[in-house]
Amino acid sequence: MDDRELIVTTLRSLSGRLRLVRALFAGVRFLVVGLALALAPLLVKGLFPVAGPLAALSLTGGLGLLGFLYGL
């Protein structure tokens, strides 16, 4: 393997890692937004004992996944 091939493979590896790191940070950012939005169903948990936590989990997981996919 000559120097040019080594540089190309290194840059490809770094760009792939950078893409995954960006996806992770975007996922965390959206997860924080999801957690903030999930507080409303938890606050009304007394009114809807079954649907409140399920709605909070759905919002949190959905926005975390959306952020990860957005980061890719």
C-alpha positions in Angstrom: 0.0 0.0 0.0 1.5 3.3 -1.1 1.1 6.6 0.7 -1.7 7.8 -1.5 -3.9 4.7 -0.8 -3.1 5.0 2.9 -4.2 8.7 2.9 -7.4 7.8 1.0 -8.3 5.0 3.3 -7.5 7.1 6.4 -9.7 10.0 5.1 -12.6 7.6 4.3 -12.3 6.1 7.8 -12.3 9.6 9.4 -15.2 10.8 7.3 -17.2 7.8 8.4 -16.4 8.3 12.0 -17.3 12.0 11.7 -20.6 11.1 10.2 -21.4 8.8 13.1 -20.3 11.3 15.7 -22.5 14.0 14.1 -25.4 11.5 14.1 -24.9 10.7 17.7 -24.8 14.4 18.7 -27.9 15.2 16.7 -29.6 12.2 18.3 -28.7 13.5 21.8 -29.9 17.0 20.8 -33.3 15.6 19.7 -33.4 13.3 22.7 -33.2 16.4 24.9 -36.0 18.0 23.0 -38.0 14.7 23.2 -37.5 14.6 27.0 -38.7 18.2 27.3 -41.8 17.4 25.2 -42.4 14.3 27.2 -42.9 16.2 30.4 -46.4 17.3 29.4 -47.8 13.8 29.3 -46.1 12.9 32.5 -47.6 15.9 34.2 -51.1 14.8 33.3 -50.3 11.2 34.3 -52.9 11.4 37.0 -55.6 12.0 34.4 -54.4 9.2 32.0 -52.6 6.6 34.1 -51.8 4.3 31.2 -51.4 6.6 28.2 -49.2 9.2 29.9 -46.0 7.2 30.3 -46.5 5.5 26.9 -46.9 8.9 25.2 -43.8 10.2 26.9 -41.8 7.1 25.9 -43.0 7.4 22.3 -42.1 11.1 22.1 -38.7 10.5 23.6 -37.8 7.5 21.5 -39.2 8.9 18.3 -37.4 12.2 18.5 -34.1 10.5 19.5 -34.3 8.2 16.5 -35.3 11.2 14.3 -32.3 13.1 15.5 -30.0 10.2 14.8 -31.3 9.7 11.3 -31.1 13.5 10.7 -27.4 13.4 11.7 -26.6 10.7 9.2 
